[in-house]
Amino acid sequence: MQAGALSSEKEEMLPNYEMLEDIGFGWYQIRHILIVGLIISCDAAQVFILSIIHPSLVCRWQLYPMEVAMMSVVFMLFYMIGSSSGGFLSDIIGRRKTLIFSGIFLVVFELIVPAANGYVAFLLTYGITGMFIGCRYSIGVTYLAEISPIKKRTASVFSVKLFWALGGMFETIVSMIVLEQHGYKYMSFITTVVTIASLILTVLLDESPRWLLANGHFSRALQIIQKAAVQNKSKKKLPSTVTTMEDQMTVTPVSISKERPGVMSVLFHPDYRRMTLAMAFIMFACTALYFSLLYLNTNLHIINYCGVGGNNSHSLHMAKLCEVLDTRDYLDLLVTCIVEIPVLVLAIVFCDYRGRLVAFKVFGGFGSVSLLLLMFCISPVNTEIQLFVSRGIVDGLLLAVWVYVPEIYPTRVRNVAVGLINTAGKLGAVFGILSVQMFSTTHPHLIITIGFVISLLAFATMFTLRKETKDQPLNETAH
């Protein structure tokens, strides 16, 4: 009877994950960061293709402005579906398997997209690629958070953004060299070849040891941890057998661990409900602001906001001749990618040295002030600079969100949580894109006003967050 009670008690316990911290940071994490980084870079390149080729598509199919906007909207909607479903699937079958499956389907549809000869066919096939990109991105963020020790977790997660910027730069440079002479299909083929390379390297990834431990695969988890310790040249002595490992683990009672992996209802348990709703709204607001500012900036020379756009010769040249992007456009895209790197460094500093909640409030407060200043047309030059600064601040806030979200949810539902929050972000992207498309030519000030109100609401929501995760181990139990 006593043995049965002990067995029953053991089933309600989760293991201690301190050994994952003890192996430290080294070649094991670096190798996995580089592979996940290549995956993210390939996905970014595929996303940037639309920004680069859409002028020629407009001319080829004689598209109206709303039809142009729908290309981005449909992509975001499919991305949203992929983010949620990918999070759910990876919590059930594992991070590595889901990355491999989504990579295979992404390659297939990347090969199909160039063959789409009509607007609707392009919309559908390109949208489906967005679904698998959304799946891979959210898993990449979760995976890097789970394999990194506390002190390096912020930098590991933020490296996703660095690789995203590098992917955008790669696609821009390839387009400058290839697009005008060889056309979109040849450029797309080069991007697909790189995606295939990333898929091959995905096979070399190990499964997340935290996911394995959370789902009872102790033997496999031990093998990966021992392998990581060897690669990192760790001097920490680890157990040599599964039995020994389990004996040395301390245990912690849990209240929700009996739930199956990937159960979304856990996110709305009383312990998590307020956090989930708050983070979903903050992500929605940040992404809506980012995309509305981005699209507003690209349309400045057309809508003549705050005196910017007095010289419309460039946009008229594009409209009349239906040419692909010129050198100026490519340089703008490169600068947009490059300037995200200083923001990345600043966000790391705030998150690691002042804490996640402080980073939220600093970036959120400055973002609201920056949007308020943007409402006052001080000068055309100031307007362009302020748009640039506002987008950078919002980008920094988005980075802080990406670090915080994987840290506050338990392993069994971590990626479904990341997927859900990312889904809210893509709804924000759709909102931002459509608001610019509807009001940019008639009421551009209304876009900034709406953005300012959203930023204030998001800033207020940040004060409801109570749990600081700086220097804290990842949440392994739901209690």
Long-range contacts (C-beta under 8 A, 24 or more apart in sequence): 10-251, 12-253, 12-254, 12-257, 12-258, 13-251, 13-252, 13-253, 13-254, 14-213, 14-214, 14-251, 14-252, 14-254, 14-257, 14-476, 14-477, 15-213, 15-218, 15-246, 15-249, 15-250, 15-251, 16-249, 16-250, 16-251, 16-252, 17-210, 17-213, 17-473, 17-474, 17-476, 18-473, 19-225, 19-236, 19-238, 20-149, 20-209, 20-210, 20-225, 21-149, 21-150, 21-473, 22-234, 22-236, 22-238, 23-149, 23-225, 23-228, 23-229, 23-232, 23-234, 23-236, 23-238, 24-149, 24-232, 24-234, 24-236, 25-148, 25-149, 25-151, 25-152, 25-232, 26-231, 26-232, 26-233, 26-234, 27-231, 27-232, 28-147, 28-227, 28-228, 28-231, 28-232, 29-147, 29-148, 29-149, 29-152, 29-156, 29-228, 29-232, 31-231, 32-143, 32-144, 32-147, 32-205, 32-206, 33-144, 33-156, 33-159, 35-198, 35-201, 35-202, 35-204, 35-205, 36-140, 36-143, 36-144, 36-160, 36-163, 36-205, 37-159, 37-160, 37-162, 37-163, 37-166, 38-163, 38-194, 38-197, 38-198, 38-201, 39-99, 39-103, 39-136, 39-140, 39-198, 39-201, 39-202, 40-136, 40-137, 40-140, 40-160, 40-163, 40-164, 40-167, 41-163, 41-164, 41-166, 41-167, 41-170, 41-194, 41-198, 42-167, 42-191, 42-194, 42-195, 42-198, 43-106, 43-133, 43-136, 43-137, 43-164, 43-167, 44-163, 44-164, 44-165, 44-166, 44-167, 44-168, 44-171, 45-167, 45-168, 45-170, 45-171, 45-174, 45-191, 45-194, 46-106, 46-110, 46-129, 46-133, 46-171, 46-191, 46-195, 47-75, 47-130, 47-133, 47-168, 48-167, 48-168, 48-171, 48-172, 48-333, 49-171, 49-184, 49-187, 49-188, 49-191, 50-75, 50-126, 51-333, 52-171, 52-172, 52-175, 52-179, 52-324, 52-325, 52-333, 53-179, 53-184, 53-187, 53-324, 55-318, 55-322, 55-323, 55-324, 55-325, 56-184, 56-322, 56-323, 56-324, 57-119, 57-122, 58-322, 59-322, 61-118, 61-119, 63-119, 65-437, 66-437, 67-119, 68-437, 69-433, 69-434, 69-437, 70-123, 71-122, 71-123, 71-126, 72-429, 72-433, 73-430, 73-433, 73-434, 74-123, 74-124, 74-126, 74-127, 74-130, 75-126, 75-127, 75-130, 76-130, 76-426, 76-429, 76-430, 76-433, 77-127, 77-130, 77-426, 77-430, 78-127, 78-128, 78-129, 78-130, 78-131, 78-134, 79-130, 79-131, 79-133, 79-134, 79-426, 80-134, 80-422, 80-423, 80-426, 80-427, 81-131, 81-134, 82-130, 82-131, 82-132, 82-133, 82-134, 82-135, 83-134, 83-135, 83-137, 83-138, 83-418, 83-419, 83-422, 83-423, 83-426, 84-416, 84-419, 84-420, 84-422, 84-423, 85-131, 85-135, 85-419, 86-134, 86-135, 86-136, 86-138, 86-139, 86-415, 86-419, 87-138, 87-139, 87-142, 87-262, 87-415, 87-416, 87-417, 87-418, 87-419, 87-420, 87-422, 88-262, 88-264, 88-415, 88-416, 88-419, 89-135, 89-262, 90-139, 90-142, 90-262, 90-415, 91-211, 91-261, 91-262, 91-412, 91-413, 91-414, 91-415, 91-416, 92-260, 92-261, 92-262, 94-207, 94-208, 94-211, 94-212, 95-139, 95-142, 95-143, 95-146, 95-205, 95-207, 95-208, 95-211, 95-415, 96-202, 96-205, 96-206, 96-207, 96-208, 97-207, 98-135, 98-139, 99-136, 99-139, 99-140, 99-143, 99-202, 99-205, 100-199, 100-202, 100-203, 102-132, 102-135, 102-136, 102-139, 103-132, 103-136, 103-195, 103-198, 103-199, 103-202, 104-199, 105-132, 106-132, 106-133, 106-136, 106-195, 106-199, 107-192, 107-195, 107-196, 107-199, 110-188, 110-191, 110-192, 110-195, 111-192, 113-188, 114-184, 114-185, 114-188, 114-189, 134-422, 134-426, 137-422, 138-415, 138-418, 138-419, 138-422, 139-415, 141-402, 141-406, 141-418, 142-208, 142-406, 142-414, 142-415, 142-418, 143-205, 143-208, 145-403, 145-406, 145-407, 145-414, 145-474, 146-208, 146-209, 146-210, 146-211, 146-406, 146-411, 146-414, 146-474, 147-208, 147-209, 147-210, 147-228, 150-471, 150-472, 150-473, 151-471, 153-403, 153-407, 153-474, 154-348, 154-351, 154-352, 154-403, 155-348, 155-352, 157-402, 157-403, 157-406, 158-344, 158-347, 158-348, 158-399, 158-402, 158-403, 160-402, 161-340, 161-344, 161-399, 161-402, 162-341, 162-344, 165-337, 165-338, 165-340, 165-341, 165-344, 166-337, 168-333, 168-336, 168-337, 169-334, 169-337, 169-338, 170-194, 172-330, 172-333, 172-334, 172-337, 173-334, 175-325, 175-330, 176-327, 176-330, 179-324, 180-324, 210-411, 210-474, 210-476, 211-411, 213-411, 213-476, 214-261, 214-410, 214-411, 214-412, 214-476, 215-261, 215-412, 218-242, 218-245, 218-246, 252-476, 252-477, 252-479, 253-479, 254-477, 254-478, 254-479, 255-478, 255-479, 256-410, 256-478, 256-479, 257-410, 257-412, 257-477, 257-478, 259-412, 259-413, 259-478, 260-412, 261-412, 261-413, 262-412, 262-413, 262-415, 262-416, 263-412, 263-413, 263-416, 264-413, 264-416, 264-420, 266-410, 266-412, 266-413, 266-478, 267-409, 267-413, 267-416, 267-417, 267-420, 269-478, 271-478, 271-479, 272-408, 272-409, 272-478, 274-464, 275-408, 275-465, 275-467, 276-417, 276-420, 276-421, 278-461, 278-462, 278-464, 278-465, 279-401, 279-404, 279-405, 279-408, 279-421, 280-420, 280-421, 280-424, 281-424, 281-457, 281-458, 281-461, 282-360, 282-397, 282-401, 282-458, 282-461, 282-462, 283-398, 283-401, 283-405, 283-421, 283-422, 283-424, 283-425, 283-428, 284-424, 284-425, 284-427, 284-428, 284-431, 285-428, 285-454, 285-455, 285-457, 285-458, 285-461, 286-394, 286-397, 286-398, 286-401, 286-425, 286-428, 286-458, 287-398, 287-425, 287-426, 287-428, 287-429, 287-432, 288-428, 288-429, 288-431, 288-432, 288-435, 288-451, 288-454, 289-367, 289-371, 289-390, 289-394, 289-428, 289-432, 289-451, 289-454, 289-455, 290-391, 290-394, 290-395, 290-398, 290-429, 290-432, 291-428, 291-429, 291-432, 291-433, 291-436, 292-431, 292-432, 292-433, 292-435, 292-436, 292-447, 292-450, 292-451, 293-387, 293-390, 293-391, 293-394, 293-432, 293-451, 294-391, 294-432, 295-432, 295-433, 295-436, 295-437, 295-440, 296-387, 296-436, 296-440, 296-444, 296-447, 296-448, 297-384, 297-387, 297-388, 297-391, 299-436, 299-440, 300-383, 300-384, 300-387, 302-440, 302-441, 303-440, 303-441, 303-444, 305-383, 305-440, 305-444, 305-445, 306-377, 306-379, 306-380, 306-383, 307-377, 307-379, 307-380, 307-383, 308-380, 308-383, 308-384, 310-380, 339-388, 339-392, 340-392, 340-395, 342-392, 343-392, 343-393, 343-395, 343-396, 343-399, 344-399, 346-396, 347-396, 347-399, 347-400, 350-396, 350-400, 351-399, 351-400, 351-403, 351-470, 352-470, 355-468, 355-470, 356-400, 356-403, 356-404, 356-407, 356-468, 356-469, 356-470, 357-462, 357-465, 357-468, 359-396, 359-397, 359-400, 360-397, 360-400, 360-401, 360-404, 360-462, 360-465, 361-459, 361-462, 361-463, 363-393, 363-394, 363-396, 363-397, 363-400, 364-397, 364-455, 364-458, 364-459, 364-462, 365-459, 366-393, 367-393, 367-394, 367-397, 367-455, 367-459, 368-452, 368-455, 368-456, 368-459, 371-448, 371-451, 371-452, 371-455, 372-452, 374-448, 374-452, 375-445, 375-448, 375-449, 375-452, 398-425, 404-469, 406-474, 407-469, 407-472, 407-474, 407-475, 408-467, 408-469, 408-475, 409-475, 410-475, 410-476, 410-477, 410-478, 411-474, 411-475, 411-476, 412-478, 413-478, 414-474, 414-475
